[in-house]
Amino acid sequence: MTLPHERTRSLIQARELLQELSKDSALAETIRKQAKAVLRHYPSKEEVLQIGKRDEMADNVFGPLLSSDVEYR
């Protein structure tokens, strides 16, 4: 089972990976363009943490999906 802080960290790390791919001149231009296109609609770290904060405050039956804290535990 994936915990909320693990899911949150993965989303943030995925954005960082996409940013790296979009700037890597060793990669094909089509790959860099795809990474840039995805990044246009991908949430920032701040947005992911804000969603986590809202999620933690909500009264969800299954608990929060994301976390507002991504400290490495």
mmCIF file of the N, C-alpha and C atoms, coordinates in Angstrom:
data_MODEL
# 
_entry.id   MODEL 
# 
loop_
_atom_site.group_PDB 
_atom_site.id 
_atom_site.type_symbol 
_atom_site.label_atom_id 
_atom_site.label_alt_id 
_atom_site.label_comp_id 
_atom_site.label_asym_id 
_atom_site.label_entity_id 
_atom_site.label_seq_id 
_atom_site.pdbx_PDB_ins_code 
_atom_site.Cartn_x 
_atom_site.Cartn_y 
_atom_site.Cartn_z 
_atom_site.occupancy 
_atom_site.B_iso_or_equiv 
_atom_site.pdbx_formal_charge 
_atom_site.auth_seq_id 
_atom_site.auth_comp_id 
_atom_site.auth_asym_id 
_atom_site.auth_atom_id 
_atom_site.pdbx_PDB_model_num 
ATOM 1   N N  . MET A 1 1  ? 0.842   -1.172 0.000   1.00 0.00 ? 1  MET A N  1 
ATOM 2   C CA . MET A 1 1  ? 0.000   0.000  0.000   1.00 0.00 ? 1  MET A CA 1 
ATOM 3   C C  . MET A 1 1  ? 0.896   1.247  0.000   1.00 0.00 ? 1  MET A C  1 
ATOM 4   N N  . THR A 1 2  ? 0.558   2.184  -0.846  1.00 0.00 ? 2  THR A N  1 
ATOM 5   C CA . THR A 1 2  ? 1.295   3.441  -0.915  1.00 0.00 ? 2  THR A CA 1 
ATOM 6   C C  . THR A 1 2  ? 0.700   4.433  0.083   1.00 0.00 ? 2  THR A C  1 
ATOM 7   N N  . LEU A 1 3  ? 1.551   5.045  0.873   1.00 0.00 ? 3  LEU A N  1 
ATOM 8   C CA . LEU A 1 3  ? 1.103   6.022  1.862   1.00 0.00 ? 3  LEU A CA 1 
ATOM 9   C C  . LEU A 1 3  ? 1.002   7.406  1.228   1.00 0.00 ? 3  LEU A C  1 
ATOM 10  N N  . PRO A 1 4  ? 0.186   8.303  1.807   1.00 0.00 ? 4  PRO A N  1 
ATOM 11  C CA . PRO A 1 4  ? 0.019   9.628  1.236   1.00 0.00 ? 4  PRO A CA 1 
ATOM 12  C C  . PRO A 1 4  ? 1.331   10.387 1.018   1.00 0.00 ? 4  PRO A C  1 
ATOM 13  N N  . HIS A 1 5  ? 2.264   10.315 1.968   1.00 0.00 ? 5  HIS A N  1 
ATOM 14  C CA . HIS A 1 5  ? 3.517   11.057 1.795   1.00 0.00 ? 5  HIS A CA 1 
ATOM 15  C C  . HIS A 1 5  ? 4.367   10.447 0.670   1.00 0.00 ? 5  HIS A C  1 
ATOM 16  N N  . GLU A 1 6  ? 4.264   9.139  0.464   1.00 0.00 ? 6  GLU A N  1 
ATOM 17  C CA . GLU A 1 6  ? 5.004   8.493  -0.629  1.00 0.00 ? 6  GLU A CA 1 
ATOM 18  C C  . GLU A 1 6  ? 4.418   8.906  -1.984  1.00 0.00 ? 6  GLU A C  1 
ATOM 19  N N  . ARG A 1 7  ? 3.100   8.950  -2.060  1.00 0.00 ? 7  ARG A N  1 
ATOM 20  C CA . ARG A 1 7  ? 2.415   9.350  -3.284  1.00 0.00 ? 7  ARG A CA 1 
ATOM 21  C C  . ARG A 1 7  ? 2.747   10.811 -3.618  1.00 0.00 ? 7  ARG A C  1 
ATOM 22  N N  . THR A 1 8  ? 2.742   11.654 -2.606  1.00 0.00 ? 8  THR A N  1 
ATOM 23  C CA . THR A 1 8  ? 3.056   13.067 -2.797  1.00 0.00 ? 8  THR A CA 1 
ATOM 24  C C  . THR A 1 8  ? 4.488   13.240 -3.287  1.00 0.00 ? 8  THR A C  1 
ATOM 25  N N  . ARG A 1 9  ? 5.421   12.556 -2.638  1.00 0.00 ? 9  ARG A N  1 
ATOM 26  C CA . ARG A 1 9  ? 6.825   12.641 -3.034  1.00 0.00 ? 9  ARG A CA 1 
ATOM 27  C C  . ARG A 1 9  ? 7.015   12.163 -4.468  1.00 0.00 ? 9  ARG A C  1 
ATOM 28  N N  . SER A 1 10 ? 6.309   11.112 -4.859  1.00 0.00 ? 10 SER A N  1 
ATOM 29  C CA . SER A 1 10 ? 6.420   10.587 -6.220  1.00 0.00 ? 10 SER A CA 1 
ATOM 30  C C  . SER A 1 10 ? 5.933   11.594 -7.254  1.00 0.00 ? 10 SER A C  1 
ATOM 31  N N  . LEU A 1 11 ? 4.851   12.282 -6.950  1.00 0.00 ? 11 LEU A N  1 
ATOM 32  C CA . LEU A 1 11 ? 4.352   13.302 -7.874  1.00 0.00 ? 11 LEU A CA 1 
ATOM 33  C C  . LEU A 1 11 ? 5.370   14.429 -8.049  1.00 0.00 ? 11 LEU A C  1 
ATOM 34  N N  . ILE A 1 12 ? 5.959   14.850 -6.954  1.00 0.00 ? 12 ILE A N  1 
ATOM 35  C CA . ILE A 1 12 ? 6.950   15.934 -7.007  1.00 0.00 ? 12 ILE A CA 1 
ATOM 36  C C  . ILE A 1 12 ? 8.196   15.477 -7.760  1.00 0.00 ? 12 ILE A C  1 
ATOM 37  N N  . GLN A 1 13 ? 8.643   14.256 -7.499  1.00 0.00 ? 13 GLN A N  1 
ATOM 38  C CA . GLN A 1 13 ? 9.823   13.731 -8.196  1.00 0.00 ? 13 GLN A CA 1 
ATOM 39  C C  . GLN A 1 13 ? 9.552   13.524 -9.683  1.00 0.00 ? 13 GLN A C  1 
ATOM 40  N N  . ALA A 1 14 ? 8.331   13.157 -10.032 1.00 0.00 ? 14 ALA A N  1 
ATOM 41  C CA . ALA A 1 14 ? 7.984   12.986 -11.446 1.00 0.00 ? 14 ALA A CA 1 
ATOM 42  C C  . ALA A 1 14 ? 8.086   14.319 -12.182 1.00 0.00 ? 14 ALA A C  1 
ATOM 43  N N  . ARG A 1 15 ? 7.653   15.408 -11.541 1.00 0.00 ? 15 ARG A N  1 
ATOM 44  C CA . ARG A 1 15 ? 7.768   16.735 -12.160 1.00 0.00 ? 15 ARG A CA 1 
ATOM 45  C C  . ARG A 1 15 ? 9.247   17.084 -12.377 1.00 0.00 ? 15 ARG A C  1 
ATOM 46  N N  . GLU A 1 16 ? 10.073  16.788 -11.372 1.00 0.00 ? 16 GLU A N  1 
ATOM 47  C CA . GLU A 1 16 ? 11.505  17.067 -11.494 1.00 0.00 ? 16 GLU A CA 1 
ATOM 48  C C  . GLU A 1 16 ? 12.119  16.274 -12.645 1.00 0.00 ? 16 GLU A C  1 
ATOM 49  N N  . LEU A 1 17 ? 11.700  15.025 -12.792 1.00 0.00 ? 17 LEU A N  1 
ATOM 50  C CA . LEU A 1 17 ? 12.184  14.197 -13.895 1.00 0.00 ? 17 LEU A CA 1 
ATOM 51  C C  . LEU A 1 17 ? 11.765  14.785 -15.242 1.00 0.00 ? 17 LEU A C  1 
ATOM 52  N N  . LEU A 1 18 ? 10.520  15.183 -15.354 1.00 0.00 ? 18 LEU A N  1 
ATOM 53  C CA . LEU A 1 18 ? 10.049  15.787 -16.601 1.00 0.00 ? 18 LEU A CA 1 
ATOM 54  C C  . LEU A 1 18 ? 10.826  17.064 -16.927 1.00 0.00 ? 18 LEU A C  1 
ATOM 55  N N  . GLN A 1 19 ? 11.139  17.846 -15.911 1.00 0.00 ? 19 GLN A N  1 
ATOM 56  C CA . GLN A 1 19 ? 11.918  19.065 -16.130 1.00 0.00 ? 19 GLN A CA 1 
ATOM 57  C C  . GLN A 1 19 ? 13.311  18.724 -16.648 1.00 0.00 ? 19 GLN A C  1 
ATOM 58  N N  . GLU A 1 20 ? 13.928  17.710 -16.051 1.00 0.00 ? 20 GLU A N  1 
ATOM 59  C CA . GLU A 1 20 ? 15.251  17.283 -16.516 1.00 0.00 ? 20 GLU A CA 1 
ATOM 60  C C  . GLU A 1 20 ? 15.192  16.781 -17.955 1.00 0.00 ? 20 GLU A C  1 
ATOM 61  N N  . LEU A 1 21 ? 14.199  15.967 -18.263 1.00 0.00 ? 21 LEU A N  1 
ATOM 62  C CA . LEU A 1 21 ? 14.059  15.432 -19.620 1.00 0.00 ? 21 LEU A CA 1 
ATOM 63  C C  . LEU A 1 21 ? 13.843  16.548 -20.636 1.00 0.00 ? 21 LEU A C  1 
ATOM 64  N N  . SER A 1 22 ? 13.071  17.552 -20.262 1.00 0.00 ? 22 SER A N  1 
ATOM 65  C CA . SER A 1 22 ? 12.768  18.645 -21.196 1.00 0.00 ? 22 SER A CA 1 
ATOM 66  C C  . SER A 1 22 ? 14.002  19.485 -21.540 1.00 0.00 ? 22 SER A C  1 
ATOM 67  N N  . LYS A 1 23 ? 15.038  19.412 -20.710 1.00 0.00 ? 23 LYS A N  1 
ATOM 68  C CA . LYS A 1 23 ? 16.252  20.214 -20.918 1.00 0.00 ? 23 LYS A CA 1 
ATOM 69  C C  . LYS A 1 23 ? 17.448  19.401 -21.389 1.00 0.00 ? 23 LYS A C  1 
ATOM 70  N N  . ASP A 1 24 ? 17.298  18.095 -21.495 1.00 0.00 ? 24 ASP A N  1 
ATOM 71  C CA . ASP A 1 24 ? 18.421  17.218 -21.832 1.00 0.00 ? 24 ASP A CA 1 
ATOM 72  C C  . ASP A 1 24 ? 18.650  17.191 -23.341 1.00 0.00 ? 24 ASP A C  1 
ATOM 73  N N  . SER A 1 25 ? 19.670  17.883 -23.789 1.00 0.00 ? 25 SER A N  1 
ATOM 74  C CA . SER A 1 25 ? 19.944  17.976 -25.229 1.00 0.00 ? 25 SER A CA 1 
ATOM 75  C C  . SER A 1 25 ? 20.429  16.655 -25.826 1.00 0.00 ? 25 SER A C  1 
ATOM 76  N N  . ALA A 1 26 ? 20.768  15.684 -24.980 1.00 0.00 ? 26 ALA A N  1 
ATOM 77  C CA . ALA A 1 26 ? 21.171  14.370 -25.484 1.00 0.00 ? 26 ALA A CA 1 
ATOM 78  C C  . ALA A 1 26 ? 19.964  13.560 -25.955 1.00 0.00 ? 26 ALA A C  1 
ATOM 79  N N  . LEU A 1 27 ? 18.776  13.970 -25.553 1.00 0.00 ? 27 LEU A N  1 
ATOM 80  C CA . LEU A 1 27 ? 17.557  13.273 -25.945 1.00 0.00 ? 27 LEU A CA 1 
ATOM 81  C C  . LEU A 1 27 ? 17.014  13.833 -27.257 1.00 0.00 ? 27 LEU A C  1 
ATOM 82  N N  . ALA A 1 28 ? 16.219  13.021 -27.926 1.00 0.00 ? 28 ALA A N  1 
ATOM 83  C CA . ALA A 1 28 ? 15.583  13.459 -29.168 1.00 0.00 ? 28 ALA A CA 1 
ATOM 84  C C  . ALA A 1 28 ? 14.650  14.640 -28.888 1.00 0.00 ? 28 ALA A C  1 
ATOM 85  N N  . GLU A 1 29 ? 14.532  15.522 -29.844 1.00 0.00 ? 29 GLU A N  1 
ATOM 86  C CA . GLU A 1 29 ? 13.676  16.701 -29.714 1.00 0.00 ? 29 GLU A CA 1 
ATOM 87  C C  . GLU A 1 29 ? 12.225  16.302 -29.424 1.00 0.00 ? 29 GLU A C  1 
ATOM 88  N N  . THR A 1 30 ? 11.764  15.212 -30.008 1.00 0.00 ? 30 THR A N  1 
ATOM 89  C CA . THR A 1 30 ? 10.374  14.792 -29.771 1.00 0.00 ? 30 THR A CA 1 
ATOM 90  C C  . THR A 1 30 ? 10.141  14.444 -28.304 1.00 0.00 ? 30 THR A C  1 
ATOM 91  N N  . ILE A 1 31 ? 11.115  13.820 -27.667 1.00 0.00 ? 31 ILE A N  1 
ATOM 92  C CA . ILE A 1 31 ? 10.994  13.479 -26.240 1.00 0.00 ? 31 ILE A CA 1 
ATOM 93  C C  . ILE A 1 31 ? 10.974  14.757 -25.407 1.00 0.00 ? 31 ILE A C  1 
ATOM 94  N N  . ARG A 1 32 ? 11.879  15.682 -25.711 1.00 0.00 ? 32 ARG A N  1 
ATOM 95  C CA . ARG A 1 32 ? 11.921  16.952 -24.961 1.00 0.00 ? 32 ARG A CA 1 
ATOM 96  C C  . ARG A 1 32 ? 10.612  17.718 -25.121 1.00 0.00 ? 32 ARG A C  1 
ATOM 97  N N  . LYS A 1 33 ? 10.060  17.720 -26.319 1.00 0.00 ? 33 LYS A N  1 
ATOM 98  C CA . LYS A 1 33 ? 8.788   18.418 -26.563 1.00 0.00 ? 33 LYS A CA 1 
ATOM 99  C C  . LYS A 1 33 ? 7.643   17.760 -25.799 1.00 0.00 ? 33 LYS A C  1 
ATOM 100 N N  . GLN A 1 34 ? 7.636   16.428 -25.755 1.00 0.00 ? 34 GLN A N  1 
ATOM 101 C CA . GLN A 1 34 ? 6.591   15.732 -25.004 1.00 0.00 ? 34 GLN A CA 1 
ATOM 102 C C  . GLN A 1 34 ? 6.679   16.049 -23.517 1.00 0.00 ? 34 GLN A C  1 
ATOM 103 N N  . ALA A 1 35 ? 7.881   16.074 -22.983 1.00 0.00 ? 35 ALA A N  1 
ATOM 104 C CA . ALA A 1 35 ? 8.069   16.404 -21.564 1.00 0.00 ? 35 ALA A CA 1 
ATOM 105 C C  . ALA A 1 35 ? 7.584   17.823 -21.283 1.00 0.00 ? 35 ALA A C  1 
ATOM 106 N N  . LYS A 1 36 ? 7.901   18.763 -22.167 1.00 0.00 ? 36 LYS A N  1 
ATOM 107 C CA . LYS A 1 36 ? 7.449   20.148 -21.992 1.00 0.00 ? 36 LYS A CA 1 
ATOM 108 C C  . LYS A 1 36 ? 5.933   20.243 -22.069 1.00 0.00 ? 36 LYS A C  1 
ATOM 109 N N  . ALA A 1 37 ? 5.333   19.481 -22.978 1.00 0.00 ? 37 ALA A N  1 
ATOM 110 C CA . ALA A 1 37 ? 3.874   19.509 -23.128 1.00 0.00 ? 37 ALA A CA 1 
ATOM 111 C C  . ALA A 1 37 ? 3.190   18.991 -21.863 1.00 0.00 ? 37 ALA A C  1 
ATOM 112 N N  . VAL A 1 38 ? 3.717   17.925 -21.285 1.00 0.00 ? 38 VAL A N  1 
ATOM 113 C CA . VAL A 1 38 ? 3.139   17.376 -20.056 1.00 0.00 ? 38 VAL A CA 1 
ATOM 114 C C  . VAL A 1 38 ? 3.322   18.358 -18.901 1.00 0.00 ? 38 VAL A C  1 
ATOM 115 N N  . LEU A 1 39 ? 4.476   19.005 -18.843 1.00 0.00 ? 39 LEU A N  1 
ATOM 116 C CA . LEU A 1 39 ? 4.758   19.947 -17.755 1.00 0.00 ? 39 LEU A CA 1 
ATOM 117 C C  . LEU A 1 39 ? 3.795   21.133 -17.742 1.00 0.00 ? 39 LEU A C  1 
ATOM 118 N N  . ARG A 1 40 ? 3.276   21.509 -18.893 1.00 0.00 ? 40 ARG A N  1 
ATOM 119 C CA . ARG A 1 40 ? 2.349   22.647 -18.942 1.00 0.00 ? 40 ARG A CA 1 
ATOM 120 C C  . ARG A 1 40 ? 1.131   22.416 -18.068 1.00 0.00 ? 40 ARG A C  1 
ATOM 121 N N  . HIS A 1 41 ? 0.740   21.168 -17.898 1.00 0.00 ? 41 HIS A N  1 
ATOM 122 C CA . HIS A 1 41 ? -0.472  20.859 -17.142 1.00 0.00 ? 41 HIS A CA 1 
ATOM 123 C C  . HIS A 1 41 ? -0.185  20.076 -15.859 1.00 0.00 ? 41 HIS A C  1 
ATOM 124 N N  . TYR A 1 42 ? 1.075   19.864 -15.562 1.00 0.00 ? 42 TYR A N  1 
ATOM 125 C CA . TYR A 1 42 ? 1.465   19.094 -14.381 1.00 0.00 ? 42 TYR A CA 1 
ATOM 126 C C  . TYR A 1 42 ? 1.530   20.045 -13.191 1.00 0.00 ? 42 TYR A C  1 
ATOM 127 N N  . PRO A 1 43 ? 1.010   19.633 -12.047 1.00 0.00 ? 43 PRO A N  1 
ATOM 128 C CA . PRO A 1 43 ? 1.021   20.539 -10.891 1.00 0.00 ? 43 PRO A CA 1 
ATOM 129 C C  . PRO A 1 43 ? 2.432   20.785 -10.346 1.00 0.00 ? 43 PRO A C  1 
ATOM 130 N N  . SER A 1 44 ? 2.649   21.995 -9.865  1.00 0.00 ? 44 SER A N  1 
ATOM 131 C CA . SER A 1 44 ? 3.922   22.344 -9.235  1.00 0.00 ? 44 SER A CA 1 
ATOM 132 C C  . SER A 1 44 ? 3.996   21.687 -7.856  1.00 0.00 ? 44 SER A C  1 
ATOM 133 N N  . LYS A 1 45 ? 5.179   21.724 -7.260  1.00 0.00 ? 45 LYS A N  1 
ATOM 134 C CA . LYS A 1 45 ? 5.355   21.179 -5.911  1.00 0.00 ? 45 LYS A CA 1 
ATOM 135 C C  . LYS A 1 45 ? 4.405   21.870 -4.938  1.00 0.00 ? 45 LYS A C  1 
ATOM 136 N N  . GLU A 1 46 ? 4.304   23.177 -5.058  1.00 0.00 ? 46 GLU A N  1 
ATOM 137 C CA . GLU A 1 46 ? 3.440   23.940 -4.159  1.00 0.00 ? 46 GLU A CA 1 
ATOM 138 C C  . GLU A 1 46 ? 1.977   23.529 -4.319  1.00 0.00 ? 46 GLU A C  1 
ATOM 139 N N  . GLU A 1 47 ? 1.551   23.307 -5.571  1.00 0.00 ? 47 GLU A N  1 
ATOM 140 C CA . GLU A 1 47 ? 0.166   22.892 -5.806  1.00 0.00 ? 47 GLU A CA 1 
ATOM 141 C C  . GLU A 1 47 ? -0.106  21.497 -5.240  1.00 0.00 ? 47 GLU A C  1 
ATOM 142 N N  . VAL A 1 48 ? 0.844   20.585 -5.416  1.00 0.00 ? 48 VAL A N  1 
ATOM 143 C CA . VAL A 1 48 ? 0.685   19.231 -4.878  1.00 0.00 ? 48 VAL A CA 1 
ATOM 144 C C  . VAL A 1 48 ? 0.577   19.285 -3.362  1.00 0.00 ? 48 VAL A C  1 
ATOM 145 N N  . LEU A 1 49 ? 1.428   20.078 -2.714  1.00 0.00 ? 49 LEU A N  1 
ATOM 146 C CA . LEU A 1 49 ? 1.381   20.189 -1.245  1.00 0.00 ? 49 LEU A CA 1 
ATOM 147 C C  . LEU A 1 49 ? 0.083   20.840 -0.778  1.00 0.00 ? 49 LEU A C  1 
ATOM 148 N N  . GLN A 1 50 ? -0.413  21.823 -1.548  1.00 0.00 ? 50 GLN A N  1 
ATOM 149 C CA . GLN A 1 50 ? -1.682  22.470 -1.204  1.00 0.00 ? 50 GLN A CA 1 
ATOM 150 C C  . GLN A 1 50 ? -2.836  21.477 -1.309  1.00 0.00 ? 50 GLN A C  1 
ATOM 151 N N  . ILE A 1 51 ? -2.814  20.652 -2.344  1.00 0.00 ? 51 ILE A N  1 
ATOM 152 C CA . ILE A 1 51 ? -3.837  19.613 -2.490  1.00 0.00 ? 51 ILE A CA 1 
ATOM 153 C C  . ILE A 1 51 ? -3.750  18.645 -1.307  1.00 0.00 ? 51 ILE A C  1 
ATOM 154 N N  . GLY A 1 52 ? -2.526  18.299 -0.915  1.00 0.00 ? 52 GLY A N  1 
ATOM 155 C CA . GLY A 1 52 ? -2.342  17.424 0.235   1.00 0.00 ? 52 GLY A CA 1 
ATOM 156 C C  . GLY A 1 52 ? -2.912  18.016 1.503   1.00 0.00 ? 52 GLY A C  1 
ATOM 157 N N  . LYS A 1 53 ? -2.692  19.305 1.698   1.00 0.00 ? 53 LYS A N  1 
ATOM 158 C CA . LYS A 1 53 ? -3.203  19.982 2.896   1.00 0.00 ? 53 LYS A CA 1 
ATOM 159 C C  . LYS A 1 53 ? -4.737  19.951 2.903   1.00 0.00 ? 53 LYS A C  1 
ATOM 160 N N  . ARG A 1 54 ? -5.328  20.249 1.746   1.00 0.00 ? 54 ARG A N  1 
ATOM 161 C CA . ARG A 1 54 ? -6.784  20.213 1.628   1.00 0.00 ? 54 ARG A CA 1 
ATOM 162 C C  . ARG A 1 54 ? -7.312  18.794 1.858   1.00 0.00 ? 54 ARG A C  1 
ATOM 163 N N  . ASP A 1 55 ? -6.592  17.829 1.305   1.00 0.00 ? 55 ASP A N  1 
ATOM 164 C CA . ASP A 1 55 ? -6.976  16.426 1.424   1.00 0.00 ? 55 ASP A CA 1 
ATOM 165 C C  . ASP A 1 55 ? -6.950  15.960 2.886   1.00 0.00 ? 55 ASP A C  1 
ATOM 166 N N  . GLU A 1 56 ? -5.950  16.402 3.616   1.00 0.00 ? 56 GLU A N  1 
ATOM 167 C CA . GLU A 1 56 ? -5.824  16.017 5.025   1.00 0.00 ? 56 GLU A CA 1 
ATOM 168 C C  . GLU A 1 56 ? -6.961  16.605 5.870   1.00 0.00 ? 56 GLU A C  1 
ATOM 169 N N  . MET A 1 57 ? -7.432  17.779 5.478   1.00 0.00 ? 57 MET A N  1 
ATOM 170 C CA . MET A 1 57 ? -8.489  18.445 6.239   1.00 0.00 ? 57 MET A CA 1 
ATOM 171 C C  . MET A 1 57 ? -9.874  17.924 5.877   1.00 0.00 ? 57 MET A C  1 
ATOM 172 N N  . ALA A 1 58 ? -9.992  17.280 4.725   1.00 0.00 ? 58 ALA A N  1 
ATOM 173 C CA . ALA A 1 58 ? -11.293 16.771 4.279   1.00 0.00 ? 58 ALA A CA 1 
ATOM 174 C C  . ALA A 1 58 ? -11.681 15.541 5.099   1.00 0.00 ? 58 ALA A C  1 
ATOM 175 N N  . ASP A 1 59 ? -12.967 15.305 5.153   1.00 0.00 ? 59 ASP A N  1 
ATOM 176 C CA . ASP A 1 59 ? -13.482 14.154 5.897   1.00 0.00 ? 59 ASP A CA 1 
ATOM 177 C C  . ASP A 1 59 ? -13.684 12.997 4.920   1.00 0.00 ? 59 ASP A C  1 
ATOM 178 N N  . ASN A 1 60 ? -12.577 12.371 4.511   1.00 0.00 ? 60 ASN A N  1 
ATOM 179 C CA . ASN A 1 60 ? -12.626 11.254 3.576   1.00 0.00 ? 60 ASN A CA 1 
ATOM 180 C C  . ASN A 1 60 ? -12.723 9.940  4.322   1.00 0.00 ? 60 ASN A C  1 
ATOM 181 N N  . VAL A 1 61 ? -13.553 9.063  3.866   1.00 0.00 ? 61 VAL A N  1 
ATOM 182 C CA . VAL A 1 61 ? -13.734 7.752  4.487   1.00 0.00 ? 61 VAL A CA 1 
ATOM 183 C C  . VAL A 1 61 ? -12.426 6.960  4.478   1.00 0.00 ? 61 VAL A C  1 
ATOM 184 N N  . PHE A 1 62 ? -11.677 7.073  3.387   1.00 0.00 ? 62 PHE A N  1 
ATOM 185 C CA . PHE A 1 62 ? -10.454 6.289  3.238   1.00 0.00 ? 62 PHE A CA 1 
ATOM 186 C C  . PHE A 1 62 ? -9.195  7.054  3.654   1.00 0.00 ? 62 PHE A C  1 
ATOM 187 N N  . GLY A 1 63 ? -9.349  8.238  4.166   1.00 0.00 ? 63 GLY A N  1 
ATOM 188 C CA . GLY A 1 63 ? -8.196  9.041  4.566   1.00 0.00 ? 63 GLY A CA 1 
ATOM 189 C C  . GLY A 1 63 ? -7.661  9.854  3.408   1.00 0.00 ? 63 GLY A C  1 
ATOM 190 N N  . PRO A 1 64 ? -6.597  10.629 3.625   1.00 0.00 ? 64 PRO A N  1 
ATOM 191 C CA . PRO A 1 64 ? -6.066  11.497 2.572   1.00 0.00 ? 64 PRO A CA 1 
ATOM 192 C C  . PRO A 1 64 ? -5.356  10.703 1.468   1.00 0.00 ? 64 PRO A C  1 
ATOM 193 N N  . LEU A 1 65 ? -5.459  11.205 0.251   1.00 0.00 ? 65 LEU A N  1 
ATOM 194 C CA . LEU A 1 65 ? -4.767  10.614 -0.884  1.00 0.00 ? 65 LEU A CA 1 
ATOM 195 C C  . LEU A 1 65 ? -3.329  11.138 -0.952  1.00 0.00 ? 65 LEU A C  1 
ATOM 196 N N  . LEU A 1 66 ? -3.177  12.441 -0.657  1.00 0.00 ? 66 LEU A N  1 
ATOM 197 C CA . LEU A 1 66 ? -1.864  13.088 -0.673  1.00 0.00 ? 66 LEU A CA 1 
ATOM 198 C C  . LEU A 1 66 ? -1.566  13.640 0.710   1.00 0.00 ? 66 LEU A C  1 
ATOM 199 N N  . SER A 1 67 ? -0.345  14.124 0.876   1.00 0.00 ? 67 SER A N  1 
ATOM 200 C CA . SER A 1 67 ? 0.102   14.679 2.152   1.00 0.00 ? 67 SER A CA 1 
ATOM 201 C C  . SER A 1 67 ? 0.627   16.089 1.944   1.00 0.00 ? 67 SER A C  1 
ATOM 202 N N  . SER A 1 68 ? 0.560   16.902 2.958   1.00 0.00 ? 68 SER A N  1 
ATOM 203 C CA . SER A 1 68 ? 1.130   18.258 2.868   1.00 0.00 ? 68 SER A CA 1 
ATOM 204 C C  . SER A 1 68 ? 2.580   18.257 3.348   1.00 0.00 ? 68 SER A C  1 
ATOM 205 N N  . ASP A 1 69 ? 3.088   17.091 3.689   1.00 0.00 ? 69 ASP A N  1 
ATOM 206 C CA . ASP A 1 69 ? 4.449   16.951 4.217   1.00 0.00 ? 69 ASP A CA 1 
ATOM 207 C C  . ASP A 1 69 ? 5.185   15.892 3.410   1.00 0.00 ? 69 ASP A C  1 
ATOM 208 N N  . VAL A 1 70 ? 6.281   16.277 2.790   1.00 0.00 ? 70 VAL A N  1 
ATOM 209 C CA . VAL A 1 70 ? 7.046   15.306 1.979   1.00 0.00 ? 70 VAL A CA 1 
ATOM 210 C C  . VAL A 1 70 ? 8.427   15.060 2.541   1.00 0.00 ? 70 VAL A C  1 
ATOM 211 N N  . GLU A 1 71 ? 8.578   15.268 3.830   1.00 0.00 ? 71 GLU A N  1 
ATOM 212 C CA . GLU A 1 71 ? 9.845   14.943 4.462   1.00 0.00 ? 71 GLU A CA 1 
ATOM 213 C C  . GLU A 1 71 ? 10.121  13.458 4.252   1.00 0.00 ? 71 GLU A C  1 
ATOM 214 N N  . TYR A 1 72 ? 11.361  13.127 4.011   1.00 0.00 ? 72 TYR A N  1 
ATOM 215 C CA . TYR A 1 72 ? 11.711  11.727 3.803   1.00 0.00 ? 72 TYR A CA 1 
ATOM 216 C C  . TYR A 1 72 ? 11.637  11.003 5.133   1.00 0.00 ? 72 TYR A C  1 
ATOM 217 N N  . ARG A 1 73 ? 10.743  10.040 5.216   1.00 0.00 ? 73 ARG A N  1 
ATOM 218 C CA . ARG A 1 73 ? 10.494  9.329  6.474   1.00 0.00 ? 73 ARG A CA 1 
ATOM 219 C C  . ARG A 1 73 ? 11.135  7.977  6.447   1.00 0.00 ? 73 ARG A C  1 
# 
